[in-house]
Amino acid sequence: MSDFITADKGVEYIAVIHAAEDTAQKLELCDFEGKKLLFFNNGVELAAEWENKKLAIACIISQSEILGPSGISLLEGLKNKGLPKVPFFLISNQLNSNLRKLALSAGVVDTFKVPVKYHNVATRVNFIIRHWSEIKSKVHEKVTDTYTVPIGKRIFDIVFSGMALLFLSPVFLLIYLLVRLESKGPAFYYSLRVGTGYRVFKFYKFRSMYVNADKRLKDLSHLNQYNIDAGTADVSADPATPTLCNDCLKSGKCQFPIYADKNSWCEKDYSSNKKFAKGSAFFKIKNDPRITKVGNFIRNTSLDELPQLWNVFIGDMSLVGNRPLPLYEAEKLTTDKYALRFHAPAGITGLWQVEKRGKGEMSEEERLMLDNMYAKNHSLRNDLRLIFKTIPALLQKESV
């Protein structure tokens, strides 16, 4: 993006977000009927320029996965800022009927799957812009977040998490110092997670791995705990290959980042999972060598989860619920069979942690079954029962 954008009077702009170099070049060759293209690295840049310079944005074209940072969460963020309602298009690598429905229900006007026929993009964009005044009232604006936390549960969450944050502040300080002393890098990090109704939010943890842990993921994929029923696959990696997954390579940028201070790295080495389409949507390794010594301790005692009390306090999560999933896991669980797990609060602990964790191998299907069971039967009474059962589950011997 140019550092000096001037708003030309009477000129309309098409904002292009997170576009790969190839995408940008092909869009520049399209005929958008006199509208100029403005390129932005992310939605934060767009929102700042849009507000400060009063740009006449005619539409937005974002290259992102549906559940990615520049996908439906960006659309919701722009709406919350009170910016004008304009057509929003997505260019994605992963797209199926359920993901398309999810995007349309969130207010996305249209989606295009890579590889894209860009003359079709231009035709569609131009048509929508010309008829936007008649179309916009018919576009859905609500993300499918149909679950609302009951008032009693929300009050309990605020009181409990607030008191816990206050009394555990010395523990927070001690862990912070230990993490920083053992290995280089920040003590906290956040990644994007998908919670209730596929809502995307920042999910906080203490860092328990070395900062370059993602670079070793391909070499360790055969140890995936949740790949019990899926068999194994050859996912050998060329050390000279950039540590972007296949889909991120198509976009030219990481679609699934983890953030810590000024550092960021890819959460997902997607190629290792993508080699087997019927493989596990979850990735976890026993005795993971990427984990630091302090990290191993805080993981086995679940102390790495303590920063999530802040997520509970601000309303992103609840104390008890289904675990929020990384973007790349959630995008594989959009079928009717699995979508039920998202019709429940996202939580720090839940049914599958208590019933199965630490008691031997657990398949992905079992975990999803327990998530669906919780979604059907959760209540404040059952949540309290699960909280009391959580402590023994945390003190497990299995390194997961």
Residue pairs with C-beta under 8 A, 6 or more apart in sequence:
1 38
1 39
1 40
1 41
1 45
5 38
5 49
5 53
5 55
6 53
7 53
7 54
7 55
7 56
8 36
11 35
11 36
11 56
12 34
12 35
12 36
12 56
12 57
12 58
13 35
13 36
13 37
13 38
13 55
13 56
13 57
13 58
14 32
14 35
14 36
14 37
14 38
14 57
14 58
14 59
14 60
14 61
14 125
15 38
15 40
15 46
15 50
15 55
15 57
15 59
15 60
15 61
16 23
16 24
16 27
16 37
16 38
16 39
16 40
16 60
16 61
16 62
16 63
17 40
17 41
17 42
17 43
17 46
17 60
17 61
17 62
17 63
17 64
17 70
17 74
18 40
18 41
18 42
18 62
18 63
18 64
18 69
18 70
18 251
18 253
19 27
19 39
19 61
19 63
19 91
20 63
20 250
20 251
20 252
20 253
21 252
22 252
23 63
23 91
23 116
23 251
23 252
24 39
26 116
26 118
27 37
27 61
27 118
27 121
28 37
29 118
30 118
30 119
30 121
30 122
31 122
31 126
32 122
32 125
32 126
33 126
33 129
35 58
35 129
38 49
38 55
40 46
40 49
42 69
42 70
43 62
43 69
43 70
43 74
43 77
43 78
46 60
46 78
47 77
47 78
47 81
47 83
49 55
50 57
50 83
51 81
51 83
57 84
57 86
58 86
58 87
58 129
59 86
59 87
59 88
59 89
59 109
59 125
59 128
59 129
59 132
60 78
60 86
60 87
60 88
60 89
61 89
61 90
61 91
61 121
61 125
62 70
62 71
62 74
62 88
62 89
62 90
62 91
63 70
63 90
63 91
63 92
63 251
64 70
64 71
64 74
64 90
64 91
64 92
64 251
64 255
65 71
65 92
65 93
65 94
65 247
65 255
65 256
65 327
65 331
66 72
66 90
66 92
66 94
66 95
66 99
66 100
66 102
66 103
66 108
66 111
66 331
67 73
67 99
67 102
67 194
67 198
67 200
67 327
67 330
67 331
68 92
68 192
68 255
68 256
68 327
69 192
69 200
69 255
69 257
71 90
71 92
71 103
71 200
72 102
72 103
72 106
72 107
72 108
72 143
72 198
72 200
73 192
73 199
73 200
75 88
75 106
75 107
75 108
76 106
76 107
76 143
76 199
79 85
79 107
79 141
85 136
85 141
86 132
87 109
87 125
87 128
87 129
87 132
87 135
87 136
88 107
88 108
88 109
89 108
89 109
89 110
89 111
89 112
89 121
89 124
89 125
90 103
90 108
90 110
90 111
90 112
91 111
91 112
91 113
91 114
91 116
91 121
92 99
92 111
92 112
92 113
92 114
93 113
93 114
93 247
93 250
93 251
93 255
94 247
94 331
95 111
95 113
96 334
98 334
98 335
98 336
98 339
99 111
99 331
99 334
100 111
102 144
102 198
102 334
103 111
104 111
104 140
105 140
105 142
105 143
105 144
106 140
106 141
106 142
106 143
106 144
107 139
107 140
107 141
107 142
107 143
109 128
109 135
109 139
110 124
110 128
112 120
112 121
114 250
114 251
128 135
143 197
143 198
143 199
144 197
144 198
145 196
145 197
145 198
145 199
146 197
146 343
147 196
147 197
147 343
147 344
147 345
149 157
149 315
149 318
149 345
150 380
152 380
153 318
153 345
153 380
153 383
154 315
154 318
156 319
156 380
157 312
157 313
157 315
157 318
157 319
158 313
160 312
160 319
161 309
161 310
161 312
161 313
161 319
162 313
164 309
165 309
165 310
165 313
168 306
168 309
171 303
171 306
172 306
172 307
175 187
175 206
175 294
175 298
175 303
175 306
176 187
176 188
176 206
178 294
179 187
179 206
179 207
179 208
179 292
179 294
179 295
179 298
180 186
180 187
182 292
182 293
182 294
183 210
183 211
183 292
184 211
185 207
185 210
185 211
185 260
185 263
186 207
186 260
186 261
186 263
187 206
187 207
188 204
188 205
188 206
188 207
188 260
188 307
189 204
189 205
189 207
189 258
189 259
189 260
190 202
190 203
190 204
190 205
190 258
190 259
190 260
191 202
191 203
191 205
191 257
191 258
191 259
191 267
191 326
192 200
192 201
192 202
192 203
192 256
192 257
192 326
192 327
193 200
193 201
193 202
193 203
193 324
193 325
193 326
193 327
193 346
194 200
194 324
194 325
194 326
194 327
194 329
194 330
194 342
195 201
195 316
195 317
195 324
195 342
195 345
195 346
196 321
196 342
196 343
196 344
196 345
196 346
197 342
197 343
198 330
198 334
198 342
200 327
201 311
201 316
201 317
201 324
202 311
202 316
203 308
203 311
203 316
203 324
204 307
204 308
204 310
204 311
205 304
205 305
205 307
205 308
206 298
206 303
206 304
206 306
206 307
207 260
207 295
208 291
208 292
208 294
208 295
208 296
208 298
208 299
208 304
209 288
209 290
209 291
209 292
209 295
210 290
210 292
211 260
211 263
211 265
212 265
213 265
213 290
213 291
214 243
214 258
214 265
214 266
214 267
214 268
214 269
215 243
216 289
216 290
217 268
217 269
217 272
217 283
218 235
218 236
218 237
218 269
218 271
218 272
219 237
220 285
220 288
220 289
220 290
221 233
221 235
221 269
221 272
221 273
221 283
222 232
222 233
222 235
223 285
223 286
224 280
224 282
224 283
224 284
224 285
225 282
225 284
225 285
225 286
225 361
225 362
225 400
226 280
226 281
226 282
226 283
226 284
226 362
226 363
226 364
226 367
227 279
227 280
228 361
228 363
228 364
229 363
229 364
229 365
230 276
230 278
230 279
230 280
231 276
231 279
233 272
233 275
233 276
233 279
234 275
235 271
235 272
235 275
237 271
242 249
243 265
243 266
243 269
244 253
244 254
244 266
245 255
245 256
245 266
245 268
245 269
245 270
245 271
245 274
246 270
246 271
246 274
247 255
247 270
247 274
248 254
248 255
248 256
248 266
248 270
254 264
254 265
254 266
255 327
256 266
256 267
256 268
256 270
256 326
256 327
256 328
257 264
257 265
257 266
257 267
258 264
258 265
258 266
258 267
267 326
267 327
267 328
268 326
268 327
268 328
270 328
272 283
273 279
273 280
273 281
273 283
273 328
280 364
281 329
281 332
281 333
281 364
282 329
282 364
282 367
284 400
286 398
286 399
286 400
287 399
288 399
291 299
295 304
296 399
297 303
298 304
299 399
300 396
300 399
301 394
301 395
302 394
305 348
308 317
308 348
309 348
311 317
312 318
312 319
312 348
316 346
317 324
317 345
317 346
317 347
317 348
318 345
318 346
318 347
318 348
318 383
319 347
319 348
319 349
319 383
319 387
320 345
320 347
320 348
320 349
320 350
320 378
320 383
320 386
320 387
321 344
321 345
321 346
321 347
321 348
321 350
321 374
321 378
322 341
322 342
322 344
322 345
322 346
322 347
322 350
322 351
322 371
322 374
322 375
323 346
323 347
323 350
323 352
323 353
323 371
324 346
325 333
330 342
333 339
333 341
333 342
333 368
338 368
338 372
340 371
340 372
340 375
340 376
341 368
341 371
341 372
341 374
341 375
342 375
343 375
344 371
344 374
344 375
344 378
345 378
349 386
349 387
349 390
349 393
350 370
350 371
350 374
350 386
351 370
351 371
351 373
351 374
351 386
352 362
352 366
352 367
352 370
352 371
352 374
353 390
353 393
354 386
354 389
354 390
354 393
355 370
356 362
356 366
356 367
356 370
357 393
357 396
357 398
357 400
358 393
358 396
358 397
358 398
358 400
360 398
